[in-house]
Amino acid sequence: MKRELPFLKEHDWSLNLEDEYFAEHPEDLVAAAVHAVEETAPGYYVNLVTPGSIGHPETDFIPGLKDKLRECRIRVREIRYVDECGCGGHVTRVYR
């Protein structure tokens, strides 16, 4: 069941998932990312910044995110790996 959100972000934005919690609980990264995508209005994107300690996003994070978005029936136009941050993390961009 899809929950109603009080508002959608009608602009491009970024979510920093590089904090200590996600480094210690990588299993929660996908759920937080799905919530961020869900909050993003169609026509915009969200950058998801993941910790370098989880490895390259194309290995596990992006496939897991795609699966969960399909499962939740959240439509996206594209999911793209952007680049490594100067701090060692990685940026994945999800277009709604």
C-alpha positions in Angstrom: 0.0 0.0 0.0 1.5 3.3 -1.0 1.4 6.0 1.6 0.4 9.6 0.9 3.2 12.1 1.3 2.4 15.6 2.6 4.5 17.2 -0.2 6.8 16.3 -3.0 10.1 18.1 -3.6 9.6 19.9 -6.9 13.2 20.6 -7.4 16.5 18.6 -7.8 18.0 17.7 -4.5 20.6 15.5 -2.7 20.4 13.1 0.2 23.6 12.5 2.1 23.7 8.8 3.3 27.3 9.0 4.2 26.8 9.3 7.9 28.1 6.8 10.5 24.7 5.1 10.8 24.5 3.9 7.2 28.2 2.9 7.2 27.3 0.6 10.2 23.9 -0.4 8.8 24.2 -0.7 5.0 21.0 -2.8 5.0 19.0 0.4 5.6 20.5 2.3 2.7 18.0 1.1 0.1 14.9 1.9 2.3 16.2 5.4 2.9 16.9 5.8 -0.8 13.4 4.6 -1.8 11.9 7.1 0.6 13.9 9.9 -1.0 12.9 8.8 -4.5 9.2 8.7 -3.4 9.5 12.3 -2.1 10.9 13.5 -5.4 8.3 14.9 -7.9 8.2 13.6 -11.4 10.5 15.6 -13.7 13.2 16.1 -11.0 16.0 14.0 -9.6 17.5 13.1 -6.3 21.3 12.5 -5.8 21.9 9.7 -3.4 25.4 10.0 -1.8 26.4 6.6 -0.3 29.5 5.8 1.9 32.6 4.5 0.2 32.7 1.7 2.7 29.8 0.0 1.1 31.7 -0.3 -2.2 30.8 0.9 -5.7 27.0 1.4 -6.0 26.8 -0.5 -9.3 27.7 -3.7 -7.5 24.9 -3.9 -4.9 23.2 -0.6 -4.1 21.8 0.2 -7.5 20.5 -3.3 -8.3 18.9 -3.5 -4.8 17.4 0.0 -5.3 15.9 -1.0 -8.7 14.4 -4.1 -7.2 12.9 -2.3 -4.3 11.5 0.5 -6.5 9.8 -2.1 -8.7 8.5 -3.9 -5.7 7.0 -0.6 -4.3 5.7 0.3 -7.8 7.6 3.6 -7.8 8.3 4.6 -11.4 11.6 6.3 -12.3 13.0 7.4 -15.7 16.6 6.5 -15.0 19.1 5.5 -12.3 22.6 6.6 -13.1 25.9 6.4 -11.3 27.4 9.9 -11.4 30.9 9.8 -9.8 33.0 9.3 -6.7 32.9 12.2 -4.2 36.2 13.8 -3.0 35.5 12.3 0.4 35.4 8.7 -1.0 31.6 8.3 -1.2 29.6 7.8 -4.4 26.8 9.7 -6.1 23.9 7.9 -7.7 21.2 10.0 -9.5 17.6 8.9 -9.7 15.4 10.7 -12.2 11.7 10.6 -11.7 
